[in-house]
Amino acid sequence: MSKDLTDPPSPTSPSHRWPAWAAWIVILAIVGFSVLGRELFVRSPIAREAANEGSLDLIAFQLQARYLVGVKHLLEQLKQDMNNADFAAQAKTVNVGRIPQRLRAIATLSELTGPEAALEELDALQKLIDQHQPMVQEADAQVIEILRTLWSDPDQHLEAVKSLTNEQRTVLNERLGWFGELVQHPRGSDPATREPVLKPALGAAFSILLAFLGAIALALIGIAVLVVFLMRAASGGLIRGFVAGSPNGRIYVETFGLWILLYPVLSFASGYASPYLGLTLAAALAMFASLLALAWPVIRGIPWQQVRSDIGWTAGQGGWLEPFWGVVAYVMTLPWLGVGLVLTILLIFLQRSFGLEGAAGDPFYAPPSSAHPIIVPLARGDLWDRLSIFFLASVAAPIVEETMFRGVFYRHLREATRHWRLLASFLFSALTSSVIFAAVHPQGWVAIPVLASLAFGFCVAREWRGSLIACMIAHGLSNGLVMLIAVAALG
């Protein structure tokens, strides 16, 4: 990113090598456990049974279904031509997994294409149940019978809905939630009662469509900014804020290894504080407490001022303008994010094509969701819960994760490879730290390309600015915008 091909030579580190190797063993072990452990757990009978009653996959599915219903309703209001087969095909793609999700998908299909198609899917579901004999909850069996009664005669569909008993309506509402309301207010019913049911779907459609258009616009700006940035870097006209040359590289991998052990312990301990502080604020407190790992290099004899300089806890070359450069860094990250999205879509396709997503021969297996678990309290919490989640995702996580990944760990990697050519050292350090960053997140291995592409963009900002301020701002913007879109779409 400058005319230099390598960084200047540094004095020999005074640390011994074995603690650094031990730290690397710990890091790789935890990363492997994070990825493989999650995949094994979500496929275990305990996890599959626990997921039957709700949570992450059903919330993610509900968002997708609301989007489909909202888009169709919006197109109807705009009097646009629609192909019902396209909507039916999309609805059928989510008619998989557990019985509760399949029932919601069939209810969505009824809204999108009518009761005839929904009844066909309900009959197909019953055949699967008869063939595979899964454990069917009594409430699900009741829902199946109610839906069959409603849709058995399409000409009398509205009359059948009006004749539902209070007990039947309660079963639909409690078991299917919003989808139960959708079934009870089909096309042709009273607009005054139907419109409030469709309002969440319209909100989801507007939010996702606006987010999509906004992302495209920002990505185009990001591509232009990134091209200018790379051209200046190639011509040597860019002042690089990060300069290797610290003799303490091995001590920083020890620090990162200590942190990656300390953080899960503190996260577990924060559960004891959650009844008093709330789950989210307790988690944020555990995050900040994990920064105690930064005491390790001081204990090893490095002055605190040197530690701050090495890890990027400085004002940076831009001073008070560093937050602005953080916004620029975020916009430049969006093109990398597009690459990550393409790779993630490819992984999902391969996963489904080769049957890697679940138990072979079990049609009621639901592949684990790649959404972040934080979506559950975000969807179900009140205003205070959501504000706490915003603080955790947009303030606490960027400060702590940027400090440890782009500050401490990236410093180690760049020092370890500083005798390489600059571009090779940067790419190795950025890719290694980014993949490890993505792997320890709870979204699963298919989300690694997306998360790693974001992290790669933050590494570019670290190399460019030197200070972590731009990285933290970019990270906070990324998380905050995702939270805003999720809240708007979830309603």
FENDA-V993950 format. One line per field, one symbol per residue. psi: psi as a letter, one per 30 degrees, with the letter a starting at -180 (. if undefined). burial: 1 if it has 24 or more other ideal C-beta (glycine too) atoms within 12 Angstrom, else 0. Layout:
# FENDA-V993950
psi=???
burial=???
This chain:
# FENDA-V993950
psi=gafkfllllllkkflleeeeeeeeeeeeeeeeeeeeeeeeeffleeeeeeffgbbeeeeeeeeeeeeeeeeeeeeeeghkkkjfeeeeeeeffgilbleeeeeeeeeeeeeeflfeeeeeeeeeeeeeeeefhljkkeeeeeeeeeeeeeffjefgeeeeefgkleeeeeeeeeefbeeeeeefilkfljeefeefefeeeeeeeeeeeeeeeeeeeeeeeeeeeeeeeeeeeefggkkkfkklgkggeeefeeeeeeefeeeeeeeefffffefefkeeeeeeeeeefffffffeeeeggkkeeeeeeefgilflffbffeeefeeeeeeffeeeeeeeeeeeeeeeeeeeeghffakkfjfgkjkkkglkfffefeeflaeeeeeeeeeeefdeeeeeeeeeefdeeeeeeeefgfflleeeeeeeeeeeeeeeeeeflgflfffeeeeeeeeeeeeeeeeefelfeeeeeeeeeeeeeeeeeeeeef.
burial=10000010000010100011001101110110011001100110001100110111111111111111111111000000000000110111011111111111111111111110111111001101100001010011011101111110000010011001000110111011111111111110100001001101111111110010001001100100110010001000000111110111111111111111111001100100000001111111111111101101100101000011111111010100011011111111111111111011001100000000110000111111111111111110100001011111111111111111111111111111110001001101111111111111111111111111111111111111111111111111111111101111111
